[in-house]
Amino acid sequence: MAEFKHTRGKRVLSGLGAVTLAAAGLFGGAGAAMADQGDAVGNIDVARLGSIQINKHKHQNGTDATQKPDGSGDAITSDGIAGVEFTAYQLTDIKLDTTEGWNNLVDIDLSKACTSTPDLALGDPKVAPLTDSKGITTLTGLKLGAYVICETAAPAEVVDRALPFLVTIPTPFENSWLYDVNVYPKNGTTGITKSIDPQSDLGLGGIVNFPVTVDVPKTKSGEIMTRFEVTDTFDSRLGLNGTGVASVKLDGAAVNPAYYTVSNEDQTVKVTFNEDGRQWLKTQGEKKVVVTFSAVVKEVGKIENDAEAFINTPGHDGKVESNDVTTNWGDLIALKTAKGTNAALEGAEFQIFAAEAPYADTCEGAIATGKALTVNGATTFTSGKNGVVDIAGLYVSDSVNDKKDATQRCYVLTETKAPAGFVTPTGDNANTPVAVKIGANEVGVYDATIVNSQQDVPELPLTGANGQILMVIGGTAVLLVAGGLVIVSRRRAAREETK
């Protein structure tokens, strides 16, 4: 016989309480009906085959009694659970074609019925198909008899499996015999969903918050969860922000910190509810715990992340895994050169700004908005000797918020100070739109090349062509003056001689 995980059980009356047969009562009046076979109930058709339709749903809130074994009653309000396996075993020592067989049903102990040592005379297992998307499966071709139904497999999110229960073919119901019986065992289930808060810190070294929502299972009376833990193992490109947990809430309200502890080892952060916390969670069935994990982005790239919840109940040690989420980051590498020579310029200073339309089809004409961004603690970035301006990392996109998994995002690089001897641009001329892509740039690949012009200076005296013309003109004038003086001098000398 197969091994079963569920070890809890109760006597048959409690086991039957796990399913909705209460409307008729499996045993109420059964002995009397057999004793007086001439009443309106009529005799059992011992040759007729029957069926058991199992309707597997999450725990409901006080509506169980409205479902009836003939399938009538109010609509089931909770979600069906797919992928659950049930196995039926006929009690071979219970003969329902005798009065004694019916009377003996009340003394059956189901506490070990679904274990490897059932202490019951069980026939061969009859495995039902897995429940469908509506939580329904049917066992057919069942002969007259009493059947123990065991939940033998379930998805990981099912943390509170149904107790073993007993169904007879036929079942007494409203003064008749019901050969096709509906039962409604309930599950306590959990689920886990991971998300990403809209990104506000756009530079490397910024904080990314990952809210993880876990459904609190509704457990049976008297049972508590033996473990309720939510964990997140960060990618190596992420670091802890403080303890790694920003908040723990239930339906929007902060959970009492006395109910849980936060611990971390290497890249794994855990939120573990203690016994008091688990007792409190029992009163919060079907509500949602939201643990917001908080990380610092240390490197660029496509950074994937998921979370896990470990929720144990008696008979079930379970782990459920969340969906993956991704946060995407890329670096910005610009080159600063001199106009006309393309020589690298050292010492130019820049700031980086978000763009008003970060996911425009083209970043050309992007307009800066907000304050200068901080990247790894810096707001000013200076070109090195090779003219390279290296801005280590900027947010590009994520898998949750708009625009999901975009491959690039627009930013505006603003020059605030040119190197000595070069013109610092002003106004729009100082702004260079750039498209930042996911991941690191290859060596020699630049997101932008920014050119500076040399400063203008006052005109200097030169010895070029114009200077030569001036000197010729000046020399000619001197010669003419000198010649005139000679002529005047000679005329004076001639006059002196004639006197």
C-alpha positions in Angstrom: 0.0 0.0 0.0 1.3 3.5 -0.8 2.7 5.8 1.8 0.5 8.8 2.7 1.6 12.1 4.1 -1.5 12.9 6.2 -1.4 11.3 9.6 -4.2 13.2 11.4 -7.6 11.8 11.6 -10.7 11.4 13.8 -13.4 8.9 14.2 -15.7 8.5 11.4 -18.2 11.1 12.5 -15.5 13.7 12.5 -14.2 12.5 9.2 -17.6 12.9 7.7 -17.6 16.4 9.0 -14.8 17.2 6.5 -17.3 16.8 3.7 -20.8 18.2 3.2 -23.1 15.3 3.9 -24.6 16.9 6.9 -27.7 18.0 5.0 -28.9 14.4 5.1 -26.6 12.8 7.6 -24.9 9.6 6.5 -26.1 7.6 9.5 -29.2 9.4 10.8 -32.1 7.0 10.3 -30.1 4.5 8.3 -30.7 1.7 10.8 -34.4 2.4 10.9 -34.6 2.5 7.1 -33.0 -1.0 6.9 -35.2 -2.3 9.7 -38.4 -1.1 8.0 -37.8 -1.9 4.3 -41.4 -1.3 3.5 -41.4 2.5 3.9 -41.1 5.1 1.2 -37.3 4.7 1.1 -37.6 1.3 -0.6 -35.0 -1.4 -0.8 -31.4 -0.8 -1.8 -30.6 -1.9 -5.4 -27.6 -4.0 -4.5 -26.7 -4.5 -8.2 -26.7 -0.8 -9.1 -23.3 1.0 -9.5 -22.7 4.4 -8.1 -20.2 7.3 -8.2 -18.6 9.9 -6.0 -18.1 13.4 -7.4 -15.5 15.2 -5.4 -15.7 19.0 -5.4 -12.4 20.3 -4.2 -12.5 23.9 -3.1 -10.7 26.3 -0.7 -12.1 26.7 2.7 -15.4 28.5 2.6 -16.8 31.0 5.1 -19.8 29.4 6.7 -21.6 28.2 3.6 -20.7 24.5 3.8 -24.2 23.4 4.9 -25.8 24.8 1.7 -24.1 22.1 -0.4 -26.0 18.9 -0.6 -24.9 15.4 -1.5 -27.1 15.3 -4.6 -25.2 18.3 -5.9 -27.9 20.9 -5.2 -27.6 23.9 -2.9 -26.1 27.3 -3.3 -23.2 27.9 -5.6 -19.8 27.3 -4.1 -18.2 30.7 -3.6 -14.5 29.7 -3.1 -12.2 28.8 -5.9 -11.8 25.2 -7.1 -8.4 23.6 -6.7 -6.9 21.8 -9.7 -4.4 19.0 -9.6 -5.5 17.2 -6.4 -5.5 13.4 -6.3 -8.0 11.3 -4.4 -7.9 7.6 -3.8 -10.8 5.4 -2.7 -10.6 2.2 -0.7 -13.6 0.0 -0.1 -14.0 -1.3 3.4 -14.0 -5.0 2.6 -15.4 -6.1 6.0 -18.4 -3.8 5.9 -21.3 -5.4 4.0 -24.0 -2.9 3.2 -26.5 -5.6 2.1 -26.8 -6.4 5.8 -28.2 -4.4 8.8 -25.1 -5.2 10.8 -22.9 -3.6 8.1 -24.7 -0.3 8.4 -24.7 -0.4 12.2 -20.9 -1.1 12.3 -20.2 2.1 10.4 -20.4 4.3 13.5 -17.5 2.5 15.2 -14.9 2.9 12.4 -11.8 4.8 13.3 -10.4 6.8 10.4 -7.4 8.2 12.3 -4.9 6.0 10.4 -7.0 5.3 7.3 -4.7 7.2 5.0 -1.4 6.0 6.4 0.8 3.1 5.6 -0.8 1.3 8.6 -4.5 2.0 8.2 -5.7 -0.6 10.8 -8.7 -1.2 8.5 -9.5 -3.9 6.0 -9.2 -2.0 2.7 -9.6 -3.2 -0.8 -7.5 -2.3 -3.8 -7.0 1.5 -4.3 -9.1 3.2 -6.9 -7.4 6.4 -8.0 -9.6 9.3 -9.3 -8.4 11.5 -12.1 -6.7 14.8 -10.9 -9.2 17.5 -10.1 -9.8 19.8 -13.0 -9.7 23.6 -13.1 -13.0 23.7 -11.3 -11.7 21.4 -8.6 -13.9 18.5 -9.7 -13.1 14.8 -10.1 -15.3 11.7 -10.2 -14.9 8.1 -9.1 -17.2 5.9 -11.1 -18.3 2.3 -11.3 -18.5 1.9 -7.5 -20.3 -1.2 -6.2 -22.4 -1.3 -3.1 -20.2 -0.6 -0.1 -18.5 1.9 2.2 -15.5 3.8 0.8 -12.7 5.6 2.6 -11.5 8.6 0.5 -7.9 9.8 1.0 -6.3 12.9 -0.4 -3.1 11.3 -1.7 -1.5 14.2 -3.6 -1.9 17.9 -4.0 -0.1 21.0 -5.4 2.4 22.6 -3.1 0.1 25.5 -2.3 -2.3 23.1 -0.5 -1.0 23.2 3.0 -4.1 21.8 4.9 -5.2 18.6 3.2 -8.6 17.1 3.8 -9.0 14.5 6.6 -9.9 11.0 5.4 -13.7 10.7 5.1 -16.2 7.9 4.5 -18.9 7.7 1.7 -21.4 4.9 1.2 -22.9 3.8 -2.0 -25.8 4.4 -1.8 -26.1 7.3 0.7 -29.5 7.9 2.5 -30.8 11.3 1.4 -34.2 12.9 1.8 -36.2 9.7 2.1 -34.4 8.1 -0.8 -31.2 6.3 -1.7 -28.5 8.4 -3.5 -26.2 6.4 -5.7 -24.3 9.3 -7.3 -23.0 11.3 -4.4 -21.4 14.7 -4.2 -18.8 15.5 -1.5 -17.1 18.8 -0.7 -13.8 18.3 1.1 -12.1 21.7 1.8 -8.4 22.7 1.6 -6.5 25.4 3.3 -4.3 26.8 0.5 -1.6 29.4 0.2 -0.1 31.3 -2.7 2.8 33.6 -3.2 3.3 36.5 -5.7 6.3 38.7 -6.1 6.2 42.2 -7.5 8.5 45.3 -7.8 7.6 48.8 -6.5 7.8 51.6 -9.1 11.5 52.6 -9.3 12.3 56.0 -7.7 16.1 55.7 -7.3 17.3 55.7 -10.9 21.0 55.5 -10.2 23.2 52.6 -9.3 23.3 52.3 -5.5 19.6 53.0 -5.4 17.0 50.9 -3.6 14.7 48.3 -5.2 11.7 47.1 -3.2 10.2 43.7 -3.8 6.7 43.2 -2.2 6.0 39.5 -1.7 2.4 38.6 -1.1 1.6 35.3 0.7 -2.0 34.0 1.3 -2.6 32.9 4.8 -4.2 29.4 4.7 -7.3 28.8 6.6 -6.7 25.8 8.8 -8.9 23.4 10.6 -10.1 23.9 14.2 -7.4 22.8 16.6 -4.6 22.9 14.1 -1.9 25.5 13.8 0.8 26.0 11.3 4.1 24.6 12.5 6.1 26.9 10.2 5.3 30.2 8.4 8.4 31.7 6.7 9.0 33.9 3.7 12.4 34.1 2.2 14.2 35.9 -0.6 17.7 35.1 -1.9 19.1 38.1 -3.7 21.1 38.0 -6.9 24.8 38.7 -6.4 24.3 42.1 -8.1 22.0 43.1 -5.2 23.0 43.9 -1.7 21.0 44.2 1.5 19.3 47.5 2.3 19.6 47.4 6.1 18.1 44.1 7.3 16.8 43.4 3.8 13.2 43.9 4.8 11.4 47.2 4.5 8.1 46.2 6.1 5.8 43.3 7.1 2.1 43.9 6.7 -1.2 42.1 6.7 -4.0 43.5 4.6 -2.1 46.9 4.6 -1.6 47.1 8.4 1.9 46.6 10.0 2.3 43.3 11.7 3.4 43.3 15.3 7.2 42.9 15.2 6.9 40.6 18.2 5.3 38.0 16.0 8.3 37.5 13.7 12.1 37.7 13.3 14.2 38.9 10.4 17.4 37.1 9.7 19.9 37.0 6.8 22.7 34.8 5.8 24.8 35.7 2.8 22.3 36.7 0.2 19.2 35.1 1.8 16.8 37.1 3.9 14.1 35.4 6.0 11.0 36.5 7.8 10.0 33.8 10.3 6.8 33.9 12.3 7.2 32.5 15.9 4.6 30.4 17.7 2.7 33.5 18.9 2.8 34.8 15.4 1.5 31.6 13.9 -1.3 31.4 16.5 -2.3 34.9 15.4 -2.1 34.0 11.8 -4.6 31.2 12.4 -7.1 33.9 13.1 -6.3 35.7 9.9 -7.1 32.8 7.5 -7.5 33.9 3.8 -5.9 37.3 4.4 -2.6 38.3 2.9 0.8 38.9 4.4 3.0 41.2 2.4 6.7 41.1 3.1 8.6 43.9 1.3 12.2 42.9 0.7 14.6 45.7 0.1 17.9 45.6 -1.9 20.6 47.9 -3.1 21.6 47.6 -6.8 25.4 47.1 -7.0 25.9 46.1 -10.7 24.2 46.6 -14.0 22.4 43.9 -16.1 19.2 42.0 -16.2 18.7 41.0 -12.5 16.2 38.2 -11.9 14.7 37.5 -8.5 12.1 35.3 -6.9 10.9 34.4 -3.4 9.7 31.3 -1.4 7.3 30.6 1.4 7.5 27.6 3.7 4.2 26.9 5.3 3.8 23.7 7.3 0.7 22.2 8.8 0.2 18.8 10.5 0.7 16.3 7.7 2.2 18.8 5.2 5.6 20.2 4.9 5.3 22.6 2.0 7.4 25.0 0.0 5.8 27.3 -2.6 7.7 29.4 -5.0 6.8 32.8 -6.4 7.0 34.1 -9.9 10.2 35.6 -11.2 10.6 39.3 -11.5 13.4 41.3 -13.2 14.9 44.7 -12.7 17.1 46.0 -15.6 20.1 48.3 -15.4 22.7 49.7 -17.8 25.7 52.0 -17.7 26.3 55.3 -19.6 29.7 55.8 -21.2 30.3 59.2 -23.0 33.4 60.5 -24.8 34.6 64.1 -24.4 36.7 65.5 -27.3 38.1 68.8 -28.7 36.4 70.3 -31.8 38.4 69.8 -35.0 41.0 67.4 -33.6 38.9 64.7 -31.7 41.6 64.8 -29.1 40.4 63.5 -25.7 39.6 66.1 -23.1 40.1 65.6 -19.4 38.3 67.5 -16.7 34.9 68.2 -18.2 32.1 67.9 -15.6 28.6 66.5 -16.1 25.3 65.8 -14.4 22.7 63.3 -15.4 18.9 63.9 -15.4 15.8 61.8 -16.0 13.9 62.5 -19.2 10.3 63.7 -19.3 9.4 61.0 -21.7 11.8 58.1 -20.7 10.4 55.6 -23.1 9.9 57.7 -26.2 10.5 56.0 -29.6 13.7 58.1 -29.9 15.6 59.9 -27.3 16.5 62.8 -29.7 15.1 66.0 -28.2 14.7 64.5 -24.7 14.0 67.1 -22.1 15.6 66.9 -18.6 13.3 66.8 -15.6 13.8 66.8 -11.8 17.0 67.0 -9.9 20.4 65.7 -10.9 20.5 62.0 -10.3 22.8 60.3 -7.7 24.8 57.3 -8.9 26.9 55.5 -6.4 26.7 58.5 -4.1 27.9 61.0 -6.8 26.0 63.7 -8.7 28.9 65.1 -10.7 30.9 63.0 -13.2 34.3 64.1 -14.7 36.0 63.0 -17.9 39.2 61.2 -17.4 42.5 61.5 -19.2 41.1 59.3 -22.0 38.1 61.7 -22.3 35.7 59.0 -21.0 32.8 60.0 -18.8 31.7 56.8 -16.9 28.4 56.8 -15.2 28.3 53.4 -13.6 24.6 52.5 -13.9 21.1 53.7 -14.5 17.7 52.1 -14.3 16.3 51.0 -17.6 13.1 49.0 -16.8 11.6 46.0 -14.9 9.2 43.2 -15.6 6.3 44.7 -13.6 6.0 48.5 -14.2 5.6 50.4 -17.4 7.2 49.9 -19.8 7.7 46.3 -19.0 11.2 45.0 -19.9 11.9 47.9 -22.2 15.4 47.6 -23.6 16.4 51.2 -23.3 15.5 54.4 -21.4 16.2 58.0 -22.2 18.3 60.3 -20.0 19.8 63.8 -20.5 23.5 64.4 -19.9 24.3 68.0 -19.0 27.8 69.6 -19.2 28.3 71.9 -16.2 31.9 72.8 -16.6 34.3 72.5 -19.6 38.1 71.8 -19.3 40.3 74.9 -18.9 40.7 76.7 -22.2 37.4 75.3 -23.7 33.9 76.8 -23.8 31.3 75.6 -21.3 28.0 75.3 -23.4 24.9 77.0 -22.0 21.1 76.4 -22.4 20.1 73.6 -24.6 23.6 73.3 -26.0 24.7 71.9 -22.7 22.2 69.0 -22.9 22.9 65.8 -24.7 20.1 63.2 -24.9 21.3 59.6 -24.4 19.7 56.2 -24.6 20.8 53.9 -21.8 20.6 50.1 -22.7 20.5 47.1 -20.4 23.9 45.8 -19.4 27.5 47.2 -19.7 28.9 48.8 -22.8 31.6 47.0 -24.7 35.1 48.6 -24.6 35.2 51.5 -27.1 31.4 51.8 -27.5 30.0 55.2 -26.3 26.5 56.3 -25.8 27.4 59.9 -26.8 30.4 61.9 -28.0 30.5 65.5 -26.8 32.7 68.1 -28.5 34.1 71.3 -27.0 35.4 74.4 -28.7 38.4 76.4 -27.6 37.9 79.7 -25.9 38.2 82.9 -28.0 41.0 85.4 -27.0 41.8 89.1 -28.0 43.7 89.5 -31.3 47.5 89.5 -31.0 50.1 91.5 -33.1 51.2 89.3 -36.0 54.1 89.3 -38.5 52.2 87.9 -41.4 51.2 89.5 -44.7 49.3 92.4 -43.3 52.2 93.3 -41.1 54.6 93.3 -44.0 52.4 95.7 -46.0 52.3 98.1 -43.1 56.1 98.0 -42.7 56.5 98.7 -46.5 54.1 101.6 -46.3 55.9 102.8 -43.1 59.3 102.5 -44.7 58.3 104.3 -47.8 57.0 107.2 -45.8 60.3 107.4 -43.9 62.2 107.5 -47.2 60.0 110.2 -48.6 60.5 112.2 -45.5 64.2 111.7 -45.6 64.4 112.6 -49.3 62.5 115.8 -48.6 64.8 116.8 -45.9 67.8 116.2 -48.1 66.3 118.4 -50.8 65.6 121.2 -48.4 69.1 121.0 -47.0 70.7 121.3 -50.4 68.6 124.3 -51.3 69.7 126.1 -48.2 73.3 125.3 -48.9 72.9 126.7 -52.5 71.5 130.0 -51.2 74.4 130.4 -48.8 76.9 130.1 -51.6 75.2 132.8 -53.8 75.3 135.4 -51.1 
